[in-house]
């Protein structure tokens, strides 16, 4: 698999990574044996970037799983995790955005222990705590870099001005945000332009629109515990409208001899992103990895822009107060 740089200051990584969130019971039940087999197959396919977070799964299940699976390959992979969400010691039963220096330091120590490593290659601030100056939070993360516990710093769901302020304190190598043919907000809200200006990598999460862009997602077949049952884009009239995007992308994919999911992933790469599609099954991993070989003509990119224009998806990205935590 081809490689690229995770921003001008970051490590060399595969052009597509593996998001590991779904290996915890978030999109339904977990199966550690299948998940570990998927991670090991990813390594065989040349994938080197693996993404997790302290918040994924109860009792830090995801970090522990990823650490266990990658232990034999530690020197050959880039492990990325995220802190700053669910770190508040005074809120043990619920999620909290917490960017206090003491909290992110403590969370990082827990992540190191969960992963079973002596350093984290890329540490993201999972959400921005607007009650704490970003300079203070990133300053604490920068101290962890100096201490050798963190290799590089990233941000997630950060606004352009936040990115610039953070980058002025310590180089930011990557920014995670939702980006796909289904969600193109970063193209118009200034985030993508800011990343280009500062030579920071864009790492799209949910590059398949939480399964929409596979063309195979059927809500009535999801497990009851799957959080997509509450996703606004999967509800009622929103769902019907959004399936029109899937149909249009599927038509273009068929003409190219590719799966809709492969076309969607190849598009994010063509746009300069390093996508981290998530799966816990080897079959889907292999399909996703094959997307890295797809290239586009100008006409094909124009057709995809018409099929899935900016703002086409109907409904909020998250239910409840989740939207208030985005692009801060």
SULDANOR-V934157 format. One record per residue. N is the residue number from 0. RES is the residue in three letters. OMEGA is omega in radians with two decimals (999 if undefined). Layout:
N RES OMEGA
N RES OMEGA
This chain:
0 UNK 3.11
1 UNK 3.10
2 UNK 3.11
3 UNK 3.11
4 UNK 3.09
5 UNK -3.05
6 UNK -3.07
7 UNK -3.10
8 UNK -3.00
9 UNK -3.11
10 UNK 3.01
11 UNK -3.12
12 UNK 3.02
13 UNK -3.09
14 UNK 3.02
15 UNK 3.11
16 UNK 3.10
17 UNK 3.03
18 UNK -2.98
19 UNK -3.08
20 UNK -3.07
21 UNK 3.08
22 UNK 2.98
23 UNK -3.06
24 UNK 3.13
25 UNK 3.03
26 UNK -3.07
27 UNK -3.04
28 UNK 3.11
29 UNK 3.04
30 UNK -3.03
31 UNK -3.12
32 UNK 3.12
33 UNK -3.11
34 UNK 3.12
35 UNK 3.08
36 UNK 3.11
37 UNK 3.11
38 UNK -3.13
39 UNK 3.08
40 UNK 3.09
41 UNK 3.12
42 UNK 3.10
43 UNK -3.12
44 UNK 3.10
45 UNK 3.08
46 UNK -3.09
47 UNK -3.09
48 UNK -3.10
49 UNK -2.99
50 UNK 3.11
51 UNK 3.10
52 UNK 3.14
53 UNK -3.03
54 UNK -3.05
55 UNK 3.11
56 UNK 3.13
57 UNK 3.13
58 UNK 3.09
59 UNK -3.08
60 UNK -3.00
61 UNK 3.12
62 UNK -3.13
63 UNK 3.12
64 UNK -3.12
65 UNK 3.12
66 UNK 3.14
67 UNK -3.11
68 UNK -3.05
69 UNK -3.07
70 UNK -3.13
71 UNK -3.04
72 UNK -2.94
73 UNK -3.05
74 UNK -3.05
75 UNK -3.05
76 UNK 3.06
77 UNK -3.13
78 UNK 3.10
79 UNK 3.04
80 UNK -3.01
81 UNK 3.08
82 UNK 3.11
83 UNK 3.11
84 UNK -3.08
85 UNK 3.13
86 UNK -2.99
87 UNK 3.14
88 UNK -3.12
89 UNK 3.09
90 UNK -2.99
91 UNK -3.06
92 UNK -3.06
93 UNK 3.12
94 UNK 3.08
95 UNK 2.98
96 UNK -3.02
97 UNK -3.14
98 UNK 3.11
99 UNK -3.13
100 UNK -3.13
101 UNK -3.12
102 UNK -3.12
103 UNK 3.05
104 UNK -3.12
105 UNK 3.13
106 UNK 3.12
107 UNK 3.10
108 UNK 3.10
109 UNK -3.14
110 UNK 3.09
111 UNK 3.14
112 UNK -3.14
113 UNK -3.11
114 UNK -3.12
115 UNK -3.11
116 UNK 3.11
117 UNK 3.03
118 UNK 3.09
119 UNK -3.05
120 UNK 3.12
121 UNK 3.12
122 UNK 3.12
123 UNK 2.87
124 UNK -2.92
125 UNK 3.05
126 UNK -3.07
127 UNK 3.08
128 UNK -3.06
129 UNK 3.10
130 UNK -3.14
131 UNK 3.09
132 UNK -3.12
133 UNK 3.11
134 UNK -3.14
135 UNK -3.13
136 UNK -3.13
137 UNK 3.06
138 UNK 3.10
139 UNK 3.09
140 UNK 3.12
141 UNK 3.09
142 UNK 3.11
143 UNK 3.04
144 UNK 3.14
145 UNK -3.13
146 UNK 3.12
147 UNK -3.13
148 UNK -3.14
149 UNK 3.12
150 UNK -3.06
151 UNK -3.09
152 UNK 3.04
153 UNK 3.07
154 UNK 3.06
155 UNK 3.12
156 UNK -3.14
157 UNK 3.11
158 UNK -3.12
159 UNK -3.10
160 UNK 3.09
161 UNK 3.13
162 UNK -3.12
163 UNK 3.13
164 UNK 3.12
165 UNK -3.10
166 UNK 3.11
167 UNK 3.13
168 UNK 3.14
169 UNK -3.12
170 UNK 3.04
171 UNK -3.07
172 UNK -3.05
173 UNK 3.03
174 UNK 3.05
175 UNK 2.99
176 UNK 3.07
177 UNK -3.13
178 UNK -3.13
179 UNK 3.00
180 UNK -3.13
181 UNK -3.09
182 UNK -3.00
183 UNK -3.06
184 UNK -3.08
185 UNK 3.11
186 UNK -3.08
187 UNK -3.09
188 UNK 3.08
189 UNK -3.09
190 UNK -3.11
191 UNK 3.11
192 UNK 3.12
193 UNK 3.13
194 UNK 3.10
195 UNK -3.13
196 UNK -3.04
197 UNK -3.12
198 UNK 3.07
199 UNK -3.11
200 UNK 2.99
201 UNK 3.13
202 UNK -3.10
203 UNK 2.94
204 UNK -3.02
205 UNK -3.11
206 UNK 3.07
207 UNK 3.09
208 UNK -3.11
209 UNK 3.09
210 UNK -3.14
211 UNK -2.98
212 UNK 2.98
213 UNK -3.06
214 UNK -3.08
215 UNK -3.03
216 UNK 3.08
217 UNK -3.01
218 UNK -3.08
219 UNK 3.10
220 UNK 3.11
221 UNK 3.08
222 UNK -3.08
223 UNK -3.11
224 UNK -3.12
225 UNK -3.04
226 UNK 3.12
227 UNK 3.06
228 UNK 3.12
229 UNK -3.12
230 UNK -3.09
231 UNK -3.10
232 UNK 3.14
233 UNK -3.02
234 UNK 2.92
235 UNK -3.11
236 UNK 3.09
237 UNK -3.12
238 UNK -3.12
239 UNK 3.14
240 UNK -3.08
241 UNK 3.08
242 UNK 3.06
243 UNK 3.08
244 UNK -3.14
245 UNK -3.14
246 UNK -3.12
247 UNK 3.12
248 UNK -3.13
249 UNK 3.12
250 UNK 3.12
251 UNK 3.13
252 UNK -3.13
253 UNK 3.13
254 UNK -3.12
255 UNK -3.14
256 UNK -3.12
257 UNK 3.03
258 UNK 3.08
259 UNK 3.13
260 UNK 3.14
261 UNK 3.11
262 UNK -3.12
263 UNK 3.14
264 UNK 3.12
265 UNK 3.11
266 UNK 3.13
267 UNK 3.09
268 UNK 3.11
269 UNK 3.11
270 UNK 3.10
271 UNK -3.13
272 UNK 3.01
273 UNK -3.00
274 UNK 3.10
275 UNK 3.13
276 UNK -3.12
277 UNK 3.00
278 UNK 3.04
279 UNK -3.10
280 UNK -3.10
281 UNK -3.10
282 UNK -3.10
283 UNK 3.06
284 UNK -3.12
285 UNK 3.07
286 UNK -3.12
287 UNK -3.12
288 UNK -3.14
289 UNK 3.13
290 UNK -3.09
291 UNK 3.12
292 UNK -3.07
293 UNK 3.02
294 UNK -3.06
295 UNK 2.91
296 UNK 3.08
297 UNK 3.14
298 UNK 3.13
299 UNK 3.10
300 UNK 3.09
301 UNK 3.13
302 UNK 3.12
303 UNK 3.07
304 UNK 3.14
305 UNK -3.12
306 UNK -3.09
307 UNK -3.09
308 UNK 3.09
309 UNK 3.09
310 UNK -3.07
311 UNK -3.10
312 UNK -3.09
313 UNK 3.12
314 UNK 3.11
315 UNK 3.11
316 UNK -3.12
317 UNK 3.05
318 UNK 3.05
319 UNK -3.08
320 UNK -3.10
321 UNK -3.13
322 UNK -3.10
323 UNK -3.11
324 UNK -3.05
325 UNK 3.04
326 UNK -3.12
327 UNK 999
